[in-house]
Amino acid sequence: MPRPVRRRLPRRICTIPSDLPVFHPGYLPPALRQQIRRRFNPGAIFLNIPYAPHYTRFELALISTATAYGLDPVMAKQRVVFDVRFKRIMEMICTCGLGVTDLSYATRMNMPLELGIMLALGKNCFVVSRRRYSALQSVSDLNLGDVRYHEGDPHRLVRDFSRWIESNCSRKQFTLDELIQRSEVLVRLRRMLGSDDFDRLSPREISAMLRIARSTMRIRVPASP
């Protein structure tokens, strides 16, 4: 029986802008660039998404799906240090090998801006929006056929995001039903804990909670590494 052909996944490298002038808002001092190189995680994925109550189910869908494949979601709201926001975003993006952008609310121009930074730095990005072609009305250069549309359905987002991960980032495979169940368990855990306490958790802590739910609550959840 012939052995299955292993797909060659794209290599993820640390790219840091080093030729910006000191007065540029994205300038990163040499010492900080060294820290970024040490902290670079090819399996980290920067979530460039809205932080709003109406987006919570989509945020949980992205986190639960990413962690199922062993990816490490990174979000700007994890940082509580008061510093220059643009430089902080640049730093976080540089430490990640991958990115996600949801352009459903492209009237908030920070998300197209951060997508531009990720693309300029060569990050492999999953780009999604709510309505078909709505993102192209705001960012016409994205007319590349690579934008996905969840149409307000978190399950559709899980489907498209998992397909992207399996094509670009991971050789692991899950059924859509497994991933949707994992996402729904996370919604239930947030409801049980309360939104205030749950939203203080980091993605790593959320992933640990899913493992606990799998082992102690007799809930069948796809195991993450």
N, C-alpha and C positions, 0 to 999 in steps of 0.2 A: 504494500500500500504506500503510495507516494506521501512524503512528508508535506504538511501544509506550508505554503510560502509565507514567511513572516514579513509583514509590511514594514517598510522603512519609515519611521516617524520623523517629522521635521526636527532638526536639532534646535534647541533653545539656548541662546547665549545671552550673556549680560551685555547690554549696550547702554552706554552712558554718554550724554553730550559733554564733550571736554573742551570745545572751542568757543563757548559762549563768553562774552565779555563779563567782567565782574558786576557791572550795573544791570545786567539782564535778570529779569525775575526768575528765570529758570537756572541761573548759575549755581553749580554745585561745587563747593570748595574741594581741593584735592583730598583732604582728610575724609570728607563725607563720601567722596567717590570710592575711596578704599573701603569704607564701611559697607557701602552698597555692594561692592564686589564680594565681600565676605558673606553678606546676608542674602545674596542672590539665590533664589529657589526656582529652578526650572519648572517645578510642579505647582508654583503659586499662580493664582489667576486673579487679576484685579477686576473687581466688579464695579463698573462704571454705570450705576443705576440710580433711579430716584430713591430717596429715603423719605417715604411718605406712607401714612397708614393705608391708603388705597392700593399701594404697591406691595404690601407685606406678603401676600400669597405668592407673588412672582419672585420676590427675594428669597423666600423659603424654598421655592422650587429650584432656584439656581444653586443655593447652598447645599441642599440635600442631594442634588444630582452630582455636583462637583465632588463632594466628599465621598460619594459612593465609588467614584473612580480613583480615589486617593489624591485628588487635587486639593490645594490649600487656598480657599477663598480669602481675598484681602479686600477690605473696604475702608474708605477714607474715614468713616465714622468711628473706626477702631482707635484712631489716634486722638488723644485728648490734650496733647501738648499744644500750647498756644504759640504758633509760629506762623511764618508766611505761608498761606494756604497753597499758592501755586507751587512753591518749592517743595512743600510737603507732598503734594500730589506727584510731582516729578520723581521724588525719591521713592515713593511707594511703587509707582509704575516700573521704575528701573529695577527694583528687586524682584519683579515677577516675570515669569517666562511667557505668560499668556494673558489674554484680556477678554472681557465681555462688555458690550455696550448695548443698552436698550434705549433706542431713540424715540420711544413712544411719546415722550414729552420734550421734543426737540426745541420747543420755545425756551426751555432753560438751556442756554447755550453752553453751559459748562460741560455737558455731556458730549456734544460734538467736538468741543475743544479738546477734551481728554482723549477722545477717540483719535483725533488728529495726532496727538502726542504719541499714543501707542503705535499708530501706523508708521509715524516718522522714525520711531525707534525700532521698527522691524518686528513688533509683537504680532503673534498670530492671534487674531481677534474673532470672536463670535459676535456678529452684529445682528440685532433683532429690533423689530418695531411692532406696534400694535396693528396698524392698518396697512394693507398692501399699498406700496409706493408712497406712503405718507412720509417716510424718512427721506426719500429722494427729493421731495419738495423743499426740504430744508438744506440737505447736503447732496447736491446733484452729482458730485464727483463719486458718490458711492454706487453709481449705476453700473455695478460689476456683476450682478446676478447672484451676489453672495448674501444679501440681506434676507433674513427669515422673518415671518410674520406670525405672532402668536394669537392675534385677533381677540385679545382679552381672555384667553383660555390658558391657565397655568399648565394644564396637562399637555397642550400643544407645545408650550415652551419646553417642558421636560423632554418631549419627543425630539424636537429639533436640536436642543442643546446636547442631548445624549448622542445623537447621530454625529454631531460635529465633534464631540470628544472622541468617539470611537474611530473617527476618520483622521483626526489630527493629533490626539494626545495620548491615547491609551489603547492597549490591546485587550483590555477587559471588556466584557460584554454582559449586559443585563437586558431582561425583557422590559418592555414599556410598562407592563403591569407592576413589576417589581419596583421600578423607579417611582411610579405614581403612588404606590402604597407607601414607599419611604417618605415621599413628600407629604402625604396626608397624615402620616404619623407625626411628622414635625409640626404640622398645623395643630394637631391635638395636644402635643406637648406644650406648645406656646400658650394654648388656651388654658391648660392645667396650671402652668406656672404664673400666668398673668403677663400681659404684654410688657409692662415696665421691667420686671425682673428678667424676662426672656431676652429682651432687646439689649440688655447689658452684656450678654454672653458673646464671646468670640466664636467664629466659625469652628475652631478646634474644639471648644467646649460643647458646641452644638453637636458636632460629630460624636463626641464622647457620650452625650446624652442618648443619641440614637443607638449606640452600642449597648448602653444600659437597658434601653427599652427592649432591645432585641433579646437580651439575656434574662431579664427579670420580669418583664411584663407579658411575656409569651406572645409578643407581636412579631410577626415575620417581616423582617426588614433586611434588604440586601446588605451584606456585610461589607464595610469599607476596610482597606488594608490597615 
